[in-house]
């Protein structure tokens, strides 16, 4: 199968709020499909110039995401049925974006380190591994997508309402431009 680029679901698409279901990693047919999803996630992430993308963001509600911060890891990391083993007490705040929220960056506080275990796209178990830097941040961000939590959920209520209204106005304008003239 040739990898393809697909559309990333934009907020406020309600599919982004779905909780992703675990993948039966011992089922050969399912893992063949997972490998196809992973190829699509990688291509779409690279095309969108992101550092991570979860399957739910392309409308596939399964526990799969990819992360690639080239300065920290030479190859993309694939997480199937990821599980957090531990997070550090040390926190840091950085401006964070999301491919489902084009052009928006917000300060988000997250643990500096995270230890994860997961399967890869070939159904092989990856022992617990600690991640730091932007990779740790991207992993935490994608983990939230799997549970239906979004960037906007980190904001204070007033800021969330303002951002939500702004996004919805932009979407309404975009849709109005697409309507045929009468």
DAZIUR-V640677 format. One record per pair of residues at least 6 apart in sequence whose C-alpha atoms are under 6 Angstrom apart, sorted by the first residue. I is the first residue (numbers start at 1). J is the second residue. D is the distance in Angstrom with one decimal. If there is no record, write none. Layout:
I&J&D / I&J&D
This chain:
3&39&5.4 / 3&40&5.4 / 4&40&5.4 / 5&43&5.5 / 5&44&4.5 / 6&44&6.0 / 8&57&5.6 / 8&58&5.1 / 9&57&5.3 / 9&58&5.8 / 9&100&5.8 / 10&100&4.4 / 11&100&5.6 / 17&148&4.0 / 18&148&5.2 / 19&146&5.7 / 19&147&4.6 / 19&148&5.2 / 20&61&4.4 / 20&62&4.5 / 20&63&5.3 / 20&146&5.0 / 21&62&4.7 / 21&63&5.7 / 22&62&5.9 / 22&63&5.1 / 22&81&5.7 / 25&123&5.4 / 35&121&5.5 / 45&53&6.0 / 51&67&5.6 / 51&68&5.1 / 51&69&5.6 / 52&66&5.5 / 52&67&4.1 / 53&65&5.6 / 53&66&5.6 / 54&64&6.0 / 54&65&4.0 / 54&142&5.9 / 55&64&5.6 / 55&65&5.8 / 63&80&5.8 / 63&81&5.0 / 64&79&5.6 / 64&80&4.6 / 65&79&5.4 / 66&77&5.6 / 66&78&4.6 / 67&76&5.7 / 67&77&5.2 / 68&76&4.4 / 69&135&6.0 / 78&120&5.6 / 79&118&5.6 / 79&120&5.7 / 80&118&5.6 / 80&119&4.9 / 80&120&5.6 / 81&118&5.7 / 82&117&5.9 / 82&118&4.3 / 83&116&5.7 / 83&117&5.4 / 84&116&4.7 / 85&115&5.3 / 85&116&5.3 / 86&114&5.8 / 86&115&5.1 / 87&113&5.7 / 87&114&4.4 / 88&111&5.5 / 88&113&5.2 / 90&111&5.7 / 90&112&5.7 / 91&110&5.4 / 91&111&4.3 / 91&112&5.3 / 92&109&5.4 / 92&110&5.6 / 92&112&6.0 / 93&108&5.3 / 93&109&4.1 / 94&107&5.2 / 94&108&5.7 / 95&105&5.5 / 95&106&4.9 / 95&107&4.1 / 96&105&5.1 / 96&106&5.3 / 97&104&5.8 / 97&105&4.5 / 113&131&5.7 / 113&132&4.7 / 113&136&5.9 / 114&130&5.6 / 114&131&5.4 / 114&136&5.9 / 115&129&5.2 / 115&130&4.0 / 116&128&5.2 / 116&129&5.4 / 117&126&5.8 / 117&127&5.6 / 117&128&4.3 / 118&126&5.4 / 119&125&4.3 / 119&126&5.4 / 152&160&6.0
